[in-house]
Amino acid sequence: MKTADFIIVLGCKKCGKCDGICETGALTHVDGIASVDHEKCNLCMRCIKVCPNKALVYLD
């Protein structure tokens, strides 16, 4: 299984749009800022698609 190759950039505005969107629990929030557990991420990209601020960026 491939691990996640994307990062969270500083553009996270703490809007909460991605809350609960991750089916594997890889996306969490620390002090309102999104964080990804790369071991749990299955690269479904749901978090990236829902982020209105483009704070989640996939690095191919």
Backbone as JSON Lines, residues from 0, in Angstrom:
{"i":0,"aa":"M","n":[0.83,-1.18,0.0],"ca":[0.0,0.0,0.0],"c":[0.88,1.25,0.0]}
{"i":1,"aa":"K","n":[0.59,2.17,-0.88],"ca":[1.34,3.41,-1.0],"c":[0.97,4.35,0.14]}
{"i":2,"aa":"T","n":[1.95,5.0,0.73],"ca":[1.64,5.98,1.77],"c":[1.35,7.32,1.12]}
{"i":3,"aa":"A","n":[0.72,8.19,1.85],"ca":[0.32,9.5,1.33],"c":[1.54,10.34,0.97]}
{"i":4,"aa":"D","n":[1.48,10.95,-0.17],"ca":[2.54,11.84,-0.63],"c":[2.05,13.28,-0.68]}
{"i":5,"aa":"F","n":[1.14,13.65,0.2],"ca":[0.71,15.04,0.18],"c":[0.92,15.67,1.54]}
{"i":6,"aa":"I","n":[0.94,16.96,1.56],"ca":[1.21,17.69,2.79],"c":[0.13,18.72,3.05]}
{"i":7,"aa":"I","n":[0.11,19.24,4.23],"ca":[-0.77,20.34,4.58],"c":[0.07,21.61,4.49]}
{"i":8,"aa":"V","n":[-0.38,22.57,3.75],"ca":[0.36,23.83,3.64],"c":[-0.17,24.83,4.67]}
{"i":9,"aa":"L","n":[0.5,25.92,4.83],"ca":[0.14,26.9,5.84],"c":[-1.17,27.63,5.56]}
{"i":10,"aa":"G","n":[-1.8,27.34,4.43],"ca":[-3.03,28.02,4.06],"c":[-4.27,27.52,4.78]}
{"i":11,"aa":"C","n":[-4.14,26.59,5.72],"ca":[-5.31,26.08,6.44],"c":[-5.93,27.23,7.23]}
{"i":12,"aa":"K","n":[-7.21,27.51,6.96],"ca":[-7.93,28.62,7.6],"c":[-8.82,28.17,8.74]}
{"i":13,"aa":"K","n":[-8.72,26.89,9.12],"ca":[-9.51,26.33,10.22],"c":[-11.01,26.43,9.96]}
{"i":14,"aa":"C","n":[-11.42,26.29,8.71],"ca":[-12.83,26.45,8.37],"c":[-13.67,25.24,8.79]}
{"i":15,"aa":"G","n":[-13.05,24.07,8.93],"ca":[-13.75,22.89,9.38],"c":[-14.48,22.12,8.29]}
{"i":16,"aa":"K","n":[-14.38,22.53,7.04],"ca":[-15.07,21.85,5.94],"c":[-14.63,20.39,5.81]}
{"i":17,"aa":"C","n":[-13.42,20.06,6.22],"ca":[-12.9,18.7,6.07],"c":[-13.17,17.83,7.3]}
{"i":18,"aa":"D","n":[-13.78,18.41,8.34],"ca":[-14.08,17.64,9.55],"c":[-14.94,16.42,9.21]}
{"i":19,"aa":"G","n":[-14.48,15.25,9.6],"ca":[-15.25,14.02,9.42],"c":[-15.28,13.48,8.01]}
{"i":20,"aa":"I","n":[-14.57,14.1,7.06],"ca":[-14.61,13.68,5.66],"c":[-13.73,12.44,5.42]}
{"i":21,"aa":"C","n":[-12.72,12.23,6.24],"ca":[-11.77,11.13,6.02],"c":[-12.34,9.8,6.52]}
{"i":22,"aa":"E","n":[-12.47,8.85,5.61],"ca":[-13.04,7.55,5.96],"c":[-12.09,6.66,6.75]}
{"i":23,"aa":"T","n":[-10.8,6.97,6.72],"ca":[-9.83,6.14,7.45],"c":[-9.36,6.8,8.74]}
{"i":24,"aa":"G","n":[-9.8,8.01,9.0],"ca":[-9.38,8.72,10.2],"c":[-7.98,9.3,10.09]}
{"i":25,"aa":"A","n":[-7.46,9.41,8.88],"ca":[-6.11,9.93,8.69],"c":[-6.03,11.44,8.87]}
{"i":26,"aa":"L","n":[-7.14,12.13,8.62],"ca":[-7.16,13.58,8.74],"c":[-7.7,13.97,10.11]}
{"i":27,"aa":"T","n":[-6.89,14.66,10.87],"ca":[-7.29,15.13,12.18],"c":[-6.98,16.61,12.29]}
{"i":28,"aa":"H","n":[-7.37,17.2,13.4],"ca":[-7.11,18.62,13.61],"c":[-6.44,18.83,14.96]}
{"i":29,"aa":"V","n":[-5.38,19.6,14.95],"ca":[-4.68,19.97,16.17],"c":[-4.77,21.49,16.25]}
{"i":30,"aa":"D","n":[-5.43,21.98,17.28],"ca":[-5.67,23.42,17.42],"c":[-6.34,24.0,16.18]}
{"i":31,"aa":"G","n":[-7.19,23.2,15.54],"ca":[-7.94,23.65,14.37],"c":[-7.21,23.5,13.06]}
{"i":32,"aa":"I","n":[-5.93,23.18,13.08],"ca":[-5.15,23.02,11.85],"c":[-5.17,21.56,11.43]}
{"i":33,"aa":"A","n":[-5.47,21.3,10.15],"ca":[-5.54,19.95,9.63],"c":[-4.16,19.28,9.64]}
{"i":34,"aa":"S","n":[-4.18,17.97,9.91],"ca":[-2.96,17.17,9.95],"c":[-3.28,15.8,9.37]}
{"i":35,"aa":"V","n":[-2.34,15.19,8.66],"ca":[-2.56,13.9,8.03],"c":[-1.62,12.85,8.6]}
{"i":36,"aa":"D","n":[-2.21,11.7,8.97],"ca":[-1.43,10.53,9.37],"c":[-1.17,9.75,8.09]}
{"i":37,"aa":"H","n":[0.02,9.85,7.58],"ca":[0.36,9.26,6.29],"c":[0.24,7.74,6.26]}
{"i":38,"aa":"E","n":[0.32,7.1,7.4],"ca":[0.18,5.64,7.47],"c":[-1.28,5.21,7.27]}
{"i":39,"aa":"K","n":[-2.22,6.04,7.68],"ca":[-3.65,5.72,7.56],"c":[-4.25,6.17,6.24]}
{"i":40,"aa":"C","n":[-3.65,7.15,5.59],"ca":[-4.22,7.74,4.38],"c":[-4.23,6.74,3.22]}
{"i":41,"aa":"N","n":[-5.39,6.65,2.54],"ca":[-5.5,5.75,1.39],"c":[-5.58,6.52,0.08]}
{"i":42,"aa":"L","n":[-5.24,7.8,0.11],"ca":[-5.2,8.68,-1.07],"c":[-6.54,8.79,-1.79]}
{"i":43,"aa":"C","n":[-7.63,8.81,-1.05],"ca":[-8.95,8.95,-1.68],"c":[-9.17,10.38,-2.2]}
{"i":44,"aa":"M","n":[-8.46,11.35,-1.66],"ca":[-8.49,12.75,-2.06],"c":[-9.77,13.49,-1.66]}
{"i":45,"aa":"R","n":[-10.6,12.89,-0.84],"ca":[-11.83,13.55,-0.41],"c":[-11.54,14.86,0.31]}
{"i":46,"aa":"C","n":[-10.51,14.88,1.12],"ca":[-10.16,16.09,1.87],"c":[-9.71,17.21,0.94]}
{"i":47,"aa":"I","n":[-8.96,16.86,-0.07],"ca":[-8.47,17.85,-1.03],"c":[-9.64,18.45,-1.8]}
{"i":48,"aa":"K","n":[-10.57,17.61,-2.21],"ca":[-11.72,18.07,-2.99],"c":[-12.63,19.0,-2.19]}
{"i":49,"aa":"V","n":[-12.74,18.8,-0.88],"ca":[-13.66,19.6,-0.07],"c":[-13.04,20.89,0.46]}
{"i":50,"aa":"C","n":[-11.74,21.02,0.43],"ca":[-11.06,22.19,1.0],"c":[-11.24,23.43,0.11]}
{"i":51,"aa":"P","n":[-11.96,24.45,0.6],"ca":[-12.18,25.65,-0.21],"c":[-10.95,26.55,-0.3]}
{"i":52,"aa":"N","n":[-9.97,26.33,0.57],"ca":[-8.78,27.18,0.59],"c":[-7.57,26.55,-0.08]}
{"i":53,"aa":"K","n":[-7.75,25.35,-0.62],"ca":[-6.65,24.61,-1.27],"c":[-5.45,24.45,-0.33]}
{"i":54,"aa":"A","n":[-5.76,24.22,0.95],"ca":[-4.71,24.07,1.96],"c":[-4.1,22.68,1.92]}
{"i":55,"aa":"L","n":[-4.81,21.72,1.35],"ca":[-4.3,20.35,1.21],"c":[-3.81,20.2,-0.22]}
{"i":56,"aa":"V","n":[-2.54,19.86,-0.37],"ca":[-1.93,19.79,-1.7],"c":[-1.34,18.42,-1.92]}
{"i":57,"aa":"Y","n":[-1.69,17.78,-3.04],"ca":[-1.13,16.48,-3.39],"c":[0.18,16.67,-4.12]}
{"i":58,"aa":"L","n":[1.22,16.03,-3.64],"ca":[2.53,16.07,-4.29],"c":[2.73,14.75,-4.99]}
{"i":59,"aa":"D","n":[2.67,14.77,-6.29],"ca":[2.8,13.56,-7.1],"c":[4.23,13.1,-7.16]}
